[in-house]
Amino acid sequence: MTVSELDGARVRHARLLARVEERLDRTLTGERDRWAAVDPRGGAPAAAIAALVGAGGKRLRPAFCVAGHLAAGGDPDDPVIADCAAALELIHAGALLHDDVFDDAETRRGRPSAHARHAAEHTARGWRGESRRYGESVAVLAGDLADILADRLTAALPVPARRVWNELLTEIVIGQHLDVAVAAESVVDPDLSQWIAICKSGRYSIQRPLQLGAAIAGRAELGPVFAAYGEALGEAFQLRDDLIDAFGDAEAAGKPVGLDLEQHKMTLLLALATRRDARVRELVGEPEWDLPALRARLREIAIGAEIEARIGSLTERAVAALHGGGLDPAWCEELTAMAHRVAYRER
């Protein structure tokens, strides 16, 4: 592999992602304007999605979808790949809109979350009813609309890709439900927590987007390679999220930190800590968690260092899975770089 080959792969990747951004903007602007023409209020759900998408984000899922397609030799001009990658970002936006309601998160990407913003507007204007319920209703409906728009964008998926898409959608819902249920029931089960983390975050962030891109390119046989890479990197991705939530800075993260502990969520990090430390098991076994004591104990047992080591091992495993899978060397190199960016990010 030469430097020019790697540069060429990166240029094709960036150009296709630029088309994805255009597709997102065109879809959301068109939908907002269409319904605002019926009544000014009608554009609010699409505007809420557009505000979230426009506030930034890593575009992780489109990036891996496009990478999977190009690594599989797919046509960068195929409109189906741009539509599918845009649809993945819409599914992610819908999940975040719903997630912020579930978690009662006041901010997202450094701005007020959709439900908080609309609740504040309800209060400021003195409208009837309960402000909180109004804000949550708008956010939930916006999340639903994001899913509907994603479904429209994936109408032309070939059958192998449609199977991956359907699995992705189901995994998000089941993983999210189990996340909520385990927190409510105070279940301490590291193996289950690991499965939830991989299912609700890792698979739909990395593994399924890669497999979608490859399937659109007609190379569904690359699924096992991308599964091995995506499963390992997906767990590393979730562990990084857990570290940011447990020990990170809200300003750097662009969202509140500490919410998982406050809501008694058995994150993968916490599940691993309970496995190795009796005091942590005792603290999370209480009906109400003593959060200062729990945070202090997590620092005392240096769980952060253990998680960093695990992230490193998982990243190495992900990269190793790329070799011997018949991928172009330039794409092995680029997917290696993407793995390190995901595993060692700060937000």
C-alpha positions as semicolon CSV with decimal commas, in nm:
position;residue;x (nm);y (nm);z (nm)
1;M;0,000;0,000;0,000
2;T;0,127;0,347;-0,087
3;V;0,055;0,680;0,081
4;S;-0,135;0,789;-0,230
5;E;-0,362;0,484;-0,207
6;L;-0,450;0,565;0,154
7;D;-0,500;0,931;0,066
8;G;-0,726;0,829;-0,222
9;A;-0,938;0,613;0,007
10;R;-0,973;0,900;0,253
11;V;-1,069;1,145;-0,021
12;R;-1,342;0,912;-0,150
13;H;-1,463;0,864;0,207
14;A;-1,478;1,240;0,273
15;R;-1,656;1,314;-0,054
16;L;-1,923;1,054;0,007
17;L;-1,976;1,180;0,362
18;A;-2,022;1,532;0,221
19;R;-2,302;1,392;0,003
20;V;-2,455;1,235;0,313
21;E;-2,460;1,577;0,482
22;E;-2,632;1,726;0,179
23;R;-2,890;1,447;0,187
24;L;-2,961;1,506;0,555
25;D;-3,000;1,879;0,507
26;R;-3,224;1,839;0,203
27;T;-3,444;1,582;0,376
28;L;-3,491;1,778;0,698
29;T;-3,533;2,117;0,532
30;G;-3,788;1,978;0,290
31;E;-3,985;1,805;0,564
32;R;-3,986;2,110;0,790
33;D;-4,097;2,344;0,510
34;R;-4,361;2,101;0,385
35;W;-4,545;2,086;0,716
36;A;-4,483;2,446;0,817
37;A;-4,676;2,542;0,504
38;V;-4,980;2,361;0,648
39;D;-4,941;2,540;0,983
40;P;-4,635;2,709;1,137
41;R;-4,648;2,460;1,425
42;G;-4,632;2,166;1,184
43;G;-4,263;2,207;1,116
44;A;-4,160;2,173;1,482
45;P;-4,078;1,798;1,485
46;A;-3,853;1,821;1,177
47;A;-3,698;2,139;1,315
48;A;-3,616;1,959;1,640
49;I;-3,437;1,685;1,445
50;A;-3,255;1,941;1,233
51;A;-3,143;2,133;1,543
52;L;-2,993;1,818;1,692
53;V;-2,828;1,704;1,367
54;G;-2,700;2,056;1,303
55;A;-2,548;2,084;1,650
56;G;-2,265;1,853;1,548
57;G;-2,202;1,498;1,653
58;K;-1,940;1,250;1,540
59;R;-2,134;1,112;1,238
60;L;-1,990;0,780;1,348
61;R;-2,257;0,560;1,194
62;P;-2,254;0,722;0,849
63;A;-1,874;0,715;0,854
64;F;-1,862;0,340;0,918
65;C;-2,141;0,269;0,670
66;V;-1,957;0,458;0,397
67;A;-1,627;0,293;0,495
68;G;-1,784;-0,053;0,476
69;H;-1,921;0,025;0,130
70;L;-1,597;0,162;-0,012
71;A;-1,384;-0,107;0,154
72;A;-1,606;-0,364;-0,017
73;G;-1,543;-0,202;-0,356
74;G;-1,882;-0,031;-0,374
75;D;-1,969;0,247;-0,615
76;P;-1,932;0,584;-0,439
77;D;-2,190;0,734;-0,677
78;D;-2,461;0,483;-0,587
79;P;-2,742;0,696;-0,436
80;V;-2,848;0,407;-0,211
81;I;-2,532;0,431;0,002
82;A;-2,569;0,806;0,065
83;D;-2,935;0,757;0,155
84;C;-2,859;0,467;0,390
85;A;-2,577;0,653;0,566
86;A;-2,806;0,956;0,613
87;A;-3,077;0,725;0,745
88;L;-2,837;0,590;1,008
89;E;-2,776;0,943;1,135
90;L;-3,151;0,999;1,154
91;I;-3,198;0,677;1,351
92;H;-2,926;0,798;1,586
93;A;-3,095;1,139;1,620
94;G;-3,424;0,968;1,701
95;A;-3,256;0,752;1,963
96;L;-3,094;1,058;2,124
97;L;-3,422;1,250;2,130
98;H;-3,588;0,958;2,309
99;D;-3,285;0,891;2,529
100;D;-3,283;1,246;2,663
101;V;-3,646;1,203;2,767
102;F;-3,570;0,869;2,935
103;D;-3,271;1,019;3,118
104;D;-3,428;1,362;3,182
105;A;-3,111;1,511;3,029
106;E;-3,119;1,889;3,012
107;T;-2,849;1,931;2,749
108;R;-2,723;1,757;2,439
109;R;-2,420;1,859;2,233
110;G;-2,375;2,167;2,447
111;R;-2,729;2,295;2,389
112;P;-3,063;2,247;2,567
113;S;-3,213;1,910;2,477
114;A;-3,529;1,911;2,266
115;H;-3,764;1,826;2,551
116;A;-3,606;2,086;2,780
117;R;-3,621;2,356;2,512
118;H;-3,986;2,297;2,430
119;A;-4,083;2,270;2,797
120;A;-3,919;2,608;2,856
121;E;-4,109;2,758;2,563
122;H;-4,436;2,620;2,704
123;T;-4,363;2,783;3,040
124;A;-4,252;3,113;2,889
125;R;-4,564;3,145;2,676
126;G;-4,802;3,045;2,953
127;W;-4,967;2,770;2,754
128;R;-5,214;2,527;2,905
129;G;-5,118;2,195;3,052
130;E;-4,796;2,068;3,203
131;S;-4,477;2,212;3,054
132;R;-4,268;1,902;3,114
133;R;-4,520;1,674;2,946
134;Y;-4,547;1,910;2,650
135;G;-4,170;1,919;2,602
136;E;-4,141;1,541;2,627
137;S;-4,427;1,495;2,380
138;V;-4,257;1,713;2,119
139;A;-3,927;1,530;2,166
140;V;-4,085;1,183;2,143
141;L;-4,276;1,278;1,828
142;A;-3,960;1,426;1,674
143;G;-3,778;1,101;1,749
144;D;-4,060;0,905;1,584
145;L;-4,044;1,130;1,277
146;A;-3,668;1,074;1,253
147;D;-3,731;0,700;1,238
148;I;-4,000;0,746;0,971
149;L;-3,772;0,960;0,755
150;A;-3,495;0,702;0,793
151;D;-3,735;0,435;0,675
152;R;-3,815;0,638;0,365
153;L;-3,446;0,684;0,285
154;T;-3,384;0,309;0,301
155;A;-3,674;0,211;0,073
156;A;-3,436;0,100;-0,204
157;L;-3,209;-0,120;0,008
158;P;-3,128;-0,455;-0,152
159;V;-3,262;-0,760;0,033
160;P;-2,934;-0,853;0,211
161;A;-2,896;-0,497;0,339
162;R;-3,262;-0,483;0,442
163;R;-3,204;-0,783;0,667
164;V;-2,916;-0,604;0,839
165;W;-3,124;-0,286;0,869
166;N;-3,416;-0,467;1,031
167;E;-3,185;-0,638;1,278
168;L;-3,025;-0,305;1,369
169;L;-3,362;-0,143;1,444
170;T;-3,472;-0,434;1,661
171;E;-3,144;-0,444;1,856
172;I;-3,171;-0,076;1,944
173;V;-3,517;-0,118;2,096
174;I;-3,445;-0,441;2,284
175;G;-3,112;-0,313;2,412
176;Q;-3,269;0,013;2,529
177;H;-3,553;-0,170;2,702
178;L;-3,314;-0,401;2,885
179;D;-3,103;-0,100;2,987
180;V;-3,410;0,062;3,146
181;A;-3,533;-0,264;3,303
182;V;-3,198;-0,360;3,454
183;A;-3,165;-0,014;3,610
184;A;-3,518;-0,031;3,754
185;E;-3,464;-0,379;3,900
186;S;-3,108;-0,310;4,022
187;V;-2,976;-0,615;3,840
188;V;-2,602;-0,672;3,889
189;D;-2,498;-0,901;3,605
190;P;-2,173;-0,813;3,422
191;D;-2,245;-1,053;3,137
192;L;-2,590;-0,905;3,077
193;S;-2,450;-0,552;3,103
194;Q;-2,189;-0,641;2,843
195;W;-2,456;-0,777;2,609
196;I;-2,672;-0,465;2,654
197;A;-2,377;-0,236;2,585
198;I;-2,286;-0,422;2,267
199;C;-2,647;-0,453;2,152
200;K;-2,778;-0,104;2,211
201;S;-2,464;0,089;2,128
202;G;-2,178;-0,106;1,975
203;R;-2,362;-0,298;1,707
204;Y;-2,566;-0,009;1,576
205;S;-2,273;0,230;1,593
206;I;-2,009;0,023;1,415
207;Q;-2,085;-0,338;1,321
208;R;-2,423;-0,295;1,152
209;P;-2,326;0,021;0,959
210;L;-2,020;-0,156;0,819
211;Q;-2,227;-0,459;0,725
212;L;-2,491;-0,237;0,565
213;G;-2,231;-0,066;0,349
214;A;-2,082;-0,398;0,241
215;A;-2,424;-0,546;0,166
216;I;-2,517;-0,247;-0,052
217;A;-2,192;-0,309;-0,241
218;G;-2,296;-0,672;-0,295
219;R;-2,032;-0,808;-0,056
220;A;-2,241;-0,948;0,228
221;E;-1,974;-1,217;0,275
222;L;-1,764;-0,953;0,452
223;G;-2,019;-0,962;0,735
224;P;-1,812;-1,190;0,965
225;V;-1,500;-0,971;0,930
226;F;-1,696;-0,659;1,015
227;A;-1,877;-0,843;1,297
228;A;-1,548;-0,935;1,465
229;Y;-1,411;-0,582;1,420
230;G;-1,736;-0,414;1,517
231;E;-1,808;-0,624;1,824
232;A;-1,468;-0,558;1,978
233;L;-1,464;-0,189;1,885
234;G;-1,828;-0,148;1,986
235;E;-1,748;-0,263;2,338
236;A;-1,448;-0,028;2,349
237;F;-1,675;0,254;2,229
238;Q;-1,925;0,188;2,508
239;L;-1,652;0,160;2,772
240;R;-1,520;0,500;2,663
241;D;-1,873;0,637;2,700
242;D;-1,888;0,489;3,051
243;L;-1,557;0,649;3,146
244;I;-1,673;0,987;3,016
245;D;-1,997;0,960;3,213
246;A;-1,828;0,844;3,535
247;F;-1,521;1,069;3,536
248;G;-1,553;1,313;3,247
249;D;-1,616;1,685;3,219
250;A;-1,962;1,797;3,105
251;E;-1,828;2,092;2,905
252;A;-1,582;1,874;2,715
253;A;-1,841;1,600;2,663
254;G;-2,110;1,841;2,542
255;K;-2,370;1,668;2,760
256;P;-2,435;1,606;3,131
257;V;-2,206;1,354;3,295
258;G;-2,288;1,131;3,589
259;L;-2,644;1,061;3,475
260;D;-2,591;0,687;3,453
261;L;-2,494;0,661;3,819
262;E;-2,770;0,899;3,925
263;Q;-3,026;0,679;3,749
264;H;-2,883;0,354;3,892
265;K;-2,778;0,229;3,549
266;M;-2,564;-0,082;3,559
267;T;-2,315;0,032;3,297
268;L;-2,050;-0,203;3,171
269;L;-1,791;-0,011;3,373
270;L;-1,993;-0,046;3,692
271;A;-2,069;-0,411;3,626
272;L;-1,697;-0,483;3,591
273;A;-1,629;-0,293;3,913
274;T;-1,888;-0,497;4,104
275;R;-1,725;-0,815;3,977
276;R;-1,390;-0,726;4,133
277;D;-1,477;-0,526;4,446
278;A;-1,699;-0,623;4,742
279;R;-1,748;-0,263;4,855
280;V;-1,884;-0,159;4,514
281;R;-2,120;-0,460;4,523
282;E;-2,238;-0,350;4,865
283;L;-2,297;0,010;4,754
284;V;-2,496;-0,079;4,443
285;G;-2,697;-0,333;4,641
286;E;-2,858;-0,053;4,844
287;P;-3,207;0,073;4,743
288;E;-3,061;0,424;4,710
289;W;-2,703;0,463;4,596
290;D;-2,462;0,678;4,797
291;L;-2,318;0,846;4,489
292;P;-2,025;1,030;4,653
293;A;-1,917;0,707;4,824
294;L;-1,961;0,506;4,505
295;R;-1,760;0,752;4,294
296;A;-1,490;0,762;4,559
297;R;-1,469;0,384;4,570
298;L;-1,447;0,358;4,192
299;R;-1,147;0,591;4,205
300;E;-0,991;0,402;4,496
301;I;-0,993;0,073;4,308
302;A;-0,856;0,247;3,996
303;I;-1,133;0,112;3,778
304;G;-1,049;0,379;3,521
305;A;-0,704;0,229;3,464
306;E;-0,853;-0,118;3,426
307;I;-1,107;0,009;3,174
308;E;-0,835;0,190;2,977
309;A;-0,639;-0,135;2,956
310;R;-0,949;-0,320;2,840
311;I;-1,018;-0,055;2,576
312;G;-0,666;-0,096;2,448
313;S;-0,699;-0,475;2,428
314;L;-1,037;-0,453;2,251
315;T;-0,901;-0,203;1,999
316;E;-0,610;-0,433;1,919
317;R;-0,854;-0,721;1,872
318;A;-1,071;-0,511;1,639
319;V;-0,773;-0,415;1,424
320;A;-0,646;-0,775;1,411
321;A;-0,985;-0,887;1,276
322;L;-0,934;-0,675;0,964
323;H;-0,632;-0,869;0,845
324;G;-0,687;-1,185;0,647
325;G;-1,039;-1,080;0,555
326;G;-0,959;-0,987;0,196
327;L;-0,987;-0,612;0,250
328;D;-0,776;-0,367;0,050
329;P;-0,467;-0,265;0,257
330;A;-0,561;0,102;0,231
331;W;-0,897;0,030;0,392
332;C;-0,737;-0,185;0,661
333;E;-0,523;0,119;0,743
334;E;-0,815;0,360;0,740
335;L;-1,036;0,136;0,954
336;T;-0,744;0,101;1,197
337;A;-0,724;0,480;1,223
338;M;-1,100;0,502;1,271
339;A;-1,080;0,243;1,551
340;H;-0,828;0,451;1,741
341;R;-1,031;0,770;1,697
342;V;-1,341;0,596;1,835
343;A;-1,169;0,426;2,127
344;Y;-0,970;0,725;2,246
345;R;-1,212;1,010;2,192
346;E;-1,292;1,264;2,466
347;R;-1,665;1,306;2,398
